[in-house]
């Protein structure tokens, strides 16, 4: 059987996500981001297209590195204003049956005990379709919003994250026995107190003495996503992540990264998804015309505001052809490394802007439905990825094009499912049951019934 392509929609609860400026297109509906109807329609479209999940990005703070001000980000709606993505999911889950939801939550500013309860609640309400994209943040503006002078150093944030993960695993997996309910029923009680344990922890960053407030949810631990591609981020992913999101780029470089991630994960199954932007038409000419139509609305200023924050470089300080100095940064290190590889060691703001085809550094895949399907299959073969996180352009037509034009071709070629598998989000992705299995560290925390 051919390897099956997995598809996520990559979105954010805001007006402008990755492709800056698209909200100005007359057909774009992203300004309705603050209505439940918008998100319910999106979820139903994705389920109709048998998408595996909706991957919701998030940041805390605003992009204020460019020019030392958030003004450009605000003018261009570059991920501001921004809603809490978790609050959208129950409505979408009620309108669908199978679609998974990967929600980004920054653990650096979330108390483990409260966060564990919220995720368990979400897993119950979605009947086991909850996932968590684990991030440690990269914005100093977020740290200041949370009462700190600056964020922690890059590798220190991952040290914090390792301890955090140990705690939430013990809450999700080790506080309630699987038989606490049934044992309680046998004695005329809702649950048997002897089958519930206190979690006690006295660590470098966190202290806790409590039982988990929520009984075991269908998956206990949500499906775990992670997107760090630095060396420290890959070490973290190898220990914790089930699904890893990697940026696009030259296929040989991505293939090398994927091979390294799989080697580090060892025996654990790992789903690797690469970011992609698709511009598809019924013919190549139609797709090229669509691209030119979209390009007229792309925002260079919005893209520079986004890039300045994610690279930790104030591009407002540089002339168009002045070499950019990319020294040590506490921003997204893998983005800086990818930019240097793409533009060369003496890269300039002009070279960066030349990459902004649709208001982002991600070049789109453009072509007829057959050509785009070919490109996706080549990625699978040449880079050993498992699927794609598809970023939006003009909403909702960009995803409707995938559902109506791309999915049927992939199905005909035998590389995309024709129906959802039963079970939880983890069941659907891996076919290995609802719960994490050894050697994943969460499984070693489990209180078995």
Residue pairs with C-beta under 8 A, 6 or more apart in sequence:
1 414
2 413
2 414
2 415
3 380
3 386
3 415
4 415
4 416
4 417
5 376
5 377
5 380
5 386
5 387
5 388
5 410
5 415
5 416
6 52
6 271
6 273
6 386
6 387
6 388
6 429
7 49
7 50
7 51
7 52
7 387
7 388
7 390
7 402
7 407
7 416
8 51
8 52
8 53
8 54
8 55
8 102
8 273
8 387
8 388
8 389
8 390
9 42
9 46
9 51
9 53
9 54
9 55
9 389
9 390
9 392
9 399
10 17
10 18
10 55
10 57
10 275
10 389
10 390
10 391
10 392
11 17
11 42
11 54
11 55
11 56
11 57
11 391
11 392
12 56
12 57
12 58
12 79
12 82
12 85
13 33
13 56
13 58
13 82
13 83
13 84
13 85
13 88
14 30
14 33
14 77
14 79
14 80
14 81
14 82
14 83
15 23
15 30
15 31
15 33
15 77
15 81
16 22
16 23
16 30
16 76
16 77
16 78
16 79
16 299
16 302
16 359
17 30
17 57
17 79
17 391
17 392
18 277
18 306
18 359
18 360
18 362
18 391
18 392
19 277
19 294
19 298
19 358
19 359
19 360
19 362
19 391
19 392
19 393
20 76
20 78
20 298
20 299
20 301
20 302
20 303
20 305
20 306
20 359
20 360
21 76
21 297
21 298
21 299
21 302
21 303
21 358
21 359
22 28
22 30
22 294
22 297
22 298
22 358
22 359
22 392
22 393
22 394
22 395
23 30
23 31
23 77
24 297
24 299
25 293
25 294
25 297
25 394
27 394
27 397
28 394
28 395
29 38
29 395
29 396
30 392
30 395
32 38
33 83
34 81
34 83
36 88
36 91
39 88
39 91
39 92
40 91
40 92
40 95
41 396
42 54
42 92
42 395
42 396
42 399
43 54
43 92
43 93
43 95
43 96
43 99
44 95
44 96
45 396
45 399
45 400
45 403
46 54
46 96
46 99
46 399
46 403
47 96
47 97
47 98
47 99
48 403
49 399
49 402
49 403
49 407
50 407
50 416
50 417
50 418
50 419
50 420
51 99
52 99
52 100
52 387
52 428
52 429
53 99
53 100
53 101
53 102
53 131
53 425
54 92
54 99
54 100
54 101
54 102
55 102
55 133
55 225
55 245
55 389
56 85
56 88
56 89
56 101
56 102
56 103
56 104
56 133
57 85
57 104
57 133
58 82
58 84
58 85
58 103
58 104
58 105
58 106
58 135
59 79
59 82
59 106
59 137
59 139
59 142
60 106
60 109
60 137
60 139
60 142
60 145
60 146
61 137
61 139
61 140
61 141
61 142
61 143
61 144
61 145
62 70
62 73
62 74
62 79
62 80
62 139
62 141
63 70
63 72
63 73
63 78
63 79
63 80
63 139
63 141
63 305
63 306
63 308
63 309
64 70
64 73
64 141
64 309
65 305
65 308
65 309
65 312
65 313
65 314
66 72
66 73
66 304
66 305
66 308
66 309
66 314
66 315
66 316
67 314
67 316
68 314
68 316
70 80
70 141
72 78
72 301
72 302
72 304
72 305
73 79
73 80
73 302
73 305
73 306
73 309
74 80
75 301
75 302
76 299
76 301
76 302
76 305
77 302
78 299
78 302
78 303
78 305
78 306
79 306
85 103
85 104
86 103
86 105
86 118
86 122
89 101
89 103
89 122
89 125
89 126
89 130
90 122
90 125
90 126
92 99
92 101
93 99
93 101
93 125
93 126
93 127
93 129
97 420
98 129
98 420
98 428
99 129
100 129
100 130
100 131
100 223
100 425
100 428
100 429
101 122
101 126
101 129
101 130
101 131
101 425
102 131
102 132
102 133
102 223
102 225
102 243
103 122
103 130
103 131
103 132
103 133
104 132
104 133
104 135
105 115
105 119
105 132
105 133
105 134
105 135
106 135
106 136
106 137
106 142
107 115
107 134
107 135
107 136
107 160
107 161
107 164
108 136
108 137
108 151
108 152
108 157
108 160
108 161
109 137
109 142
109 146
112 164
112 167
112 168
112 171
112 206
112 208
113 171
113 208
113 210
115 168
116 167
116 168
116 171
116 172
116 212
116 214
117 212
117 213
117 214
119 130
119 132
119 168
119 172
119 222
120 172
120 212
120 214
120 216
120 217
120 220
121 214
121 217
122 130
122 222
123 129
123 130
123 217
123 218
123 219
123 220
123 222
124 214
124 217
124 218
127 218
127 424
128 217
128 218
128 219
128 423
128 424
128 425
128 426
128 427
128 434
129 424
129 425
130 217
130 219
130 222
130 223
130 425
131 222
131 223
131 224
131 225
131 243
131 425
132 222
132 223
132 224
132 225
133 225
133 226
133 227
133 245
134 161
134 165
134 224
134 225
134 226
134 236
134 240
134 241
135 226
135 227
136 152
136 157
136 158
136 160
136 161
137 143
137 151
137 157
138 151
138 309
138 310
138 312
138 330
138 331
138 332
139 151
139 309
140 150
140 151
140 330
142 151
143 149
143 150
143 151
144 150
150 330
151 157
151 330
152 160
153 330
154 230
154 232
154 330
154 333
155 232
158 228
158 232
158 233
158 235
158 236
160 205
161 236
162 236
162 239
163 203
163 204
163 205
163 206
164 205
164 206
165 240
165 441
166 201
166 203
166 441
166 445
167 199
167 201
167 203
167 206
167 208
168 221
169 221
169 441
169 442
169 445
170 199
170 201
170 445
171 199
171 212
172 212
172 216
172 217
172 220
172 221
172 442
172 445
173 220
173 221
173 436
173 442
173 443
173 445
173 446
173 447
174 197
174 199
174 445
174 446
174 447
175 196
175 197
175 198
175 199
175 211
175 212
175 447
176 191
176 195
176 196
176 197
176 211
176 212
176 215
176 216
176 447
177 183
177 192
177 195
177 196
177 197
177 447
177 448
177 449
178 216
178 447
178 448
178 449
179 192
179 195
179 449
180 191
180 192
180 195
180 196
180 215
180 216
180 449
181 190
181 191
181 215
182 449
183 191
183 192
183 194
183 195
183 449
184 190
184 191
184 192
184 195
186 192
191 215
195 447
195 449
196 211
197 211
197 447
198 209
198 210
198 211
199 208
199 209
199 210
199 211
199 212
200 208
200 209
201 207
201 208
201 209
218 424
218 434
219 424
219 425
219 426
219 434
219 435
220 434
220 435
220 436
220 442
220 446
221 435
221 436
221 442
222 425
223 242
223 243
223 425
223 426
223 429
224 240
224 241
224 242
224 243
225 241
225 242
225 243
225 244
225 245
226 233
226 236
226 237
226 240
226 241
226 243
226 244
226 245
227 233
227 244
227 245
227 246
228 234
228 236
228 237
228 334
229 246
229 247
229 257
229 334
229 338
230 333
230 334
230 337
233 333
233 334
234 260
234 261
234 264
235 264
237 244
237 261
237 264
237 265
238 261
238 264
238 265
238 266
238 268
239 441
240 440
240 441
241 265
241 270
242 268
242 269
242 270
242 271
242 426
242 429
242 430
242 436
242 440
243 270
243 271
243 272
243 273
243 429
244 261
244 270
244 271
244 272
244 273
245 273
245 274
245 275
245 389
246 254
246 257
246 258
246 261
246 272
246 273
246 274
246 275
246 385
247 274
247 275
247 334
247 335
247 338
247 362
248 254
248 274
248 275
248 276
248 362
248 363
249 338
249 341
249 342
250 341
251 378
251 379
251 382
251 383
253 341
254 274
254 383
254 385
255 382
255 383
255 384
258 272
258 383
258 384
258 385
259 384
261 270
261 272
262 270
262 272
262 384
266 439
267 439
268 439
268 440
269 430
269 432
271 386
271 387
271 429
271 430
272 384
272 385
272 386
273 385
273 386
273 387
273 388
273 389
274 379
274 383
274 385
274 387
274 388
274 389
275 362
275 388
275 389
275 391
276 362
276 365
276 376
276 379
276 388
276 389
276 390
276 391
277 358
277 360
277 362
277 363
277 364
277 365
277 390
277 391
277 393
278 364
278 365
278 372
278 390
278 398
278 401
278 402
278 406
279 287
279 290
279 291
279 294
279 364
279 365
279 366
279 367
279 393
279 398
280 287
280 366
280 367
280 368
280 369
280 372
280 401
280 402
280 405
280 406
281 287
281 288
281 289
281 290
281 367
281 368
281 369
281 401
281 405
282 368
282 369
282 405
283 368
284 366
284 367
284 368
284 371
286 368
287 366
287 367
287 368
287 371
287 372
288 366
291 357
291 358
291 364
291 366
294 358
294 393
294 394
295 357
295 358
298 356
298 357
298 358
298 359
299 359
300 353
300 356
300 359
302 359
303 353
303 356
303 359
303 360
303 361
304 315
304 316
304 349
304 352
304 353
306 360
307 313
307 315
307 352
307 361
308 314
308 315
308 316
309 331
310 331
310 332
310 335
311 326
311 329
311 331
311 332
311 335
311 336
311 339
312 329
312 330
312 331
312 332
312 336
313 324
313 325
313 326
313 329
313 336
315 324
315 349
315 352
318 324
318 348
318 349
319 349
320 348
320 349
320 350
320 353
321 348
321 349
321 350
322 348
322 349
323 346
323 347
323 348
324 347
324 348
324 349
324 352
326 336
326 339
326 340
326 347
329 336
339 347
339 352
339 361
340 347
342 355
342 361
343 351
343 352
343 355
344 351
352 361
355 361
355 363
357 363
357 364
358 364
358 393
360 391
362 391
364 393
365 372
365 375
365 376
366 372
367 375
369 405
369 406
369 409
370 409
372 406
373 406
373 409
373 410
373 413
376 388
376 406
376 410
377 410
377 413
377 415
379 385
379 388
380 386
380 415
390 398
390 399
390 402
392 398
392 399
407 416
410 416
411 417
411 418
420 428
421 427
421 428
421 431
423 433
423 434
424 434
426 432
426 433
426 434
426 435
426 436
427 433
427 434
435 443
435 446
436 442
436 443
437 443
438 444
